[in-house]
Amino acid sequence: MEQAIHTAINWLSRAKIIGILESYGFQCYDKESTQELEDALRSNIADGTIPPSALDTH
C-alpha cells in the first residue's frame, strides 16, 4: 500500500474512520481502539473492499 494512504489514514479522526467503515457496511464499537479501526481501514483498502478514494470523500 502506498505511503500516501498510510499517511492519510493517520491524519483521519476516529469519527471519520468510523464514518468510512460504516458507509461500507462495517459495524464499529466503542470498545475498539482507534488503532484497531485504522488497521481495519488499511486492510480493507489493501484488499479492495474499500477504494482509496473513500479517504478523500469523508
N, C-alpha and C positions, 0 to 999 in steps of 0.2 A: 504494500500500500504506500502511496506517496506520502512524503513528509508533510506536504501541504494539508492533507486530510487529517493527519495526526494533530497538527497544529490547530486546525480549525476546530476539531473536537475539543481540544484542551481549552480553547477560549470560550466554548459554549457554557452557558449557565446550566445548572441542573434542570431548571424548568424547561429550557429549550431542548435539552437532550430527551427529557420525558415526552415533550410535545412531538418530537420527531418519531420516537419509538412508538408512541401511542397512535400516531397517524398511519403507521404501517401495521397496526393490529396487535402490538405487543402490550402486555399488561405490566405496569411498573408499580412497585411497592415502596412505601416509606422505609422499610427495613433494609432495602438495597442501598449500598453505598453509592456515592457519585462515581467512584472508580468502577464499580460493577456495571453501572449504567453506561459509562464511557466505553468500557470493554465490549458490552453488548452491541453498542452502536458501531464500534470499529469492526467487530466480527460480521455483522450483518451488511456493512458496506463492502467488506472484503469478499464475502460470498455472493454478492449481487442482489441480496434480498432488498436492500435499501440503496438507491442510487446516490452517488456522491453529491449530485445536485441538490439533494434534500438538505444539505448543510447550508445552502445558500438561501433557501426559502423560509427559514424559521428565524 
